[in-house]
Amino acid sequence: MPSASFHFPKGFLWGTATAAHQVEGSNTNNNWHRWEQEGHTNGKSGLACDWWGGRWKEDFDRAAETGQNAHRLSVEWSRIQPAPDRWDEDALERYRSMLRGLRERGITPMVTLHHFTDPLWLAEMGAWETEAVVPLFEKFVRKVVEALKEYCSLWCTVNEPNVYAAGGYLSDTFPPGKKNVRLAMSVLANLARGHAAAYRAIHALQPEARAGYAWHYRPMVPARPWSPLDRLVRNIQYNGLNITFPSAVSTGVMRTPFGRVRIPEAKGTQDFLGINYYSVDTVAFDLRVPGELFGRRFYPKDADLSDSGFNVNTPEGLFDSLRWATRLYPDLPLIVTENGIECADDHIRPRYLAQHIHQMWRGVNFNWPVKGYFHWSLVDNFEWERGWTQRFGLWGLDVETQARLRRPSVDLYAAICKENGLTSGMVEKYCPEVYEKLFPE
């Protein structure tokens, strides 16, 4: 067997990603808690991973002990500003404790300022449906950055604005479930305005900060490349999901299926781009799905599927995602802010992890400025409308007892973090089934 290794640049960030509502628990003052109570989710978040109760300490210990040098987490707006005229200083102090805990463990924090959830008072105002949200978000950002800047200089303004808009306004999986495509485009535009306002607020308070956003990039291929209809619906769906928000930040003009929206204040407002990549979709023209613009998205029959078929192991898609990013934003630093697969028994995660990190290494060797990788996730958490039915954690979670369960991927990722790279020995030990793909003779 050939012996080799794929090493990464010095100072590369190796971490995991989490989000407040998914791990904190007892989070009752936002739109997602209400969505759960109304029966729209597969179970309820409840205690989640009990981070608000203090169990972040042991999970941060696990991250540090297994070689991680970075962690991406979010702050919960509804805890910090429970009412329009009230700030909760105790909540801010608790977040300060978390970030201080990361720093004490030698872990660099990345803080996400908006990760899907909105305070109830904001949701009742229409949240991101109107431009009135922008100064409110900026005020919140200023409060948070002022409180946390002692421990954090790496900020993610908004997470996956395309998923927020699509889930809440093209489908009914996210609140408010309105299914209004034009409203979805307005929401995206306001998120771009909010991002721009947040970016400027961050730099006004912390000039040395690095700020960007995390984008869910979804590569798509036509089911039959020779079919004009498959290519057409692929292009419509691809552009609608992938191009809108990034075009606003790169050019100041947001390109939508209904025309262009000028957002000049958004142009150039990023110091890095976060890429959230999971899978590649195959798209076919299908008259039976008018709500999806006659484009049916699916995975091939022979795909390497996750437990529920929610995502699939297509590592080349991460390389394609990074290539897309370098073309859109030449020379802009890139960070893989999420990447992972649901798998309760860990049978697929080791090869998913190894193959995707290999594809990221390929990008680094094209001299693409990839600076870090955050695996989703550190521990099983509440996966939005899918609840507890999906297990994305390196560590498993027993929801009833709060016990953490060590999966083999913990040790594979620990070896990668400590080596600052992937070796043939790791692949041989943890996922020998893909050895020849990664280290061909």
BELGICOR-V684099 format. One record per backbone hydrogen bond with DSSP energy under -0.5 kcal/mol. NH is the residue of the N-H (numbers start at 0). CO is the residue of the C=O. Records with the same first field share a line. If there is no record, write none. Layout:
BEGIN
NH->CO + CO
END
This chain:
BEGIN
5->421
6->4
7->419
11->8
12->370
14->12 + 372
15->69
16->374
17->71
21->18
22->18 + 19
23->19
25->45
27->25
30->117
33->29
34->30
35->31
36->32
37->33
38->35
39->34
41->384
42->40
47->44
48->22
49->46
50->22
51->23
53->50
54->49
55->50
56->53
58->54
59->55
60->56
61->57
62->58
63->59
64->60
65->61
66->63
67->62
68->13
69->13
70->107
71->15
72->70 + 109
74->111
76->74
78->75
79->75
80->76
82->85
85->82
87->79
88->86
91->87
92->88
93->89
94->90
95->91
96->92
97->93
98->94
99->95
100->96
101->97
102->98
103->99
104->100 + 101
105->102
106->101
107->68
109->70
110->153
111->72 + 109
112->155
113->156
116->114
119->28
122->118
123->119
124->121
125->122
126->121
128->125
129->126
132->129
133->130
134->130
135->131
136->132
137->133
138->134
139->135
140->136
141->137
142->138
143->139
144->140
145->141
146->142
147->143
148->144
150->147
151->147
154->152 + 209
155->110
156->154 + 211
158->113
159->157 + 213
162->159
163->159
164->160
165->161
166->162
167->163
168->164
169->165
170->165
172->166
173->166
176->173
177->167
178->170
179->168
183->179
184->180
185->181
186->182
187->183
188->184
189->185
190->186
191->187
192->188
193->189
194->190
195->191
196->192
197->193
198->194
199->195
200->196
201->197
202->198
203->199
204->200
205->201
208->205
209->152
211->154
212->271
213->157
214->212 + 273
216->214 + 275
217->215
218->216
220->280
222->282
226->223
227->225
230->226
231->227
232->228
233->229
234->230
235->231
236->232
237->233
238->234
239->235
240->236
241->237
242->238
243->238
246->242
247->243
248->244
249->245
250->246
251->246 + 247
252->246
253->260
254->243 + 252
255->253 + 258
258->255
260->253
262->251
265->262
266->263
267->248
268->265
269->267
270->210
271->210
272->332
273->212
274->334
275->214 + 273
276->274 + 337
280->218
281->297
282->220
283->295
285->293
288->285
291->288
292->289
293->288
294->288 + 291
295->283 + 293
296->294
297->281
302->299
304->302
305->310
306->341
308->305
312->303
313->311
316->313
317->314
318->314
319->315
320->316
321->317
322->318
323->319
324->320
325->321
326->322
327->323
328->324
331->328
332->270
333->368
334->272
335->371
336->274 + 334
337->274
342->390
345->342
349->345
351->347
352->348
353->349
354->350
355->351
356->352
357->353
358->354
359->355
360->356
361->357
362->358
363->359
364->360
365->361 + 362
366->363
367->362
369->367
370->333 + 368
371->333
372->12
373->335
374->14 + 372
375->338
376->374
377->16
379->394
381->21
382->380 + 386
383->381
385->382
386->383
387->41
388->385
391->389
393->376
394->377
395->404
397->402
398->396
401->397
404->395
405->403
406->393 + 404
409->406
410->406 + 407
411->407
412->408
413->409
414->410
415->411
416->412
417->413
418->414
419->415
420->415
421->5
423->3
426->422
427->423
428->424
429->425
430->426
433->430
434->431
437->433
438->434
END
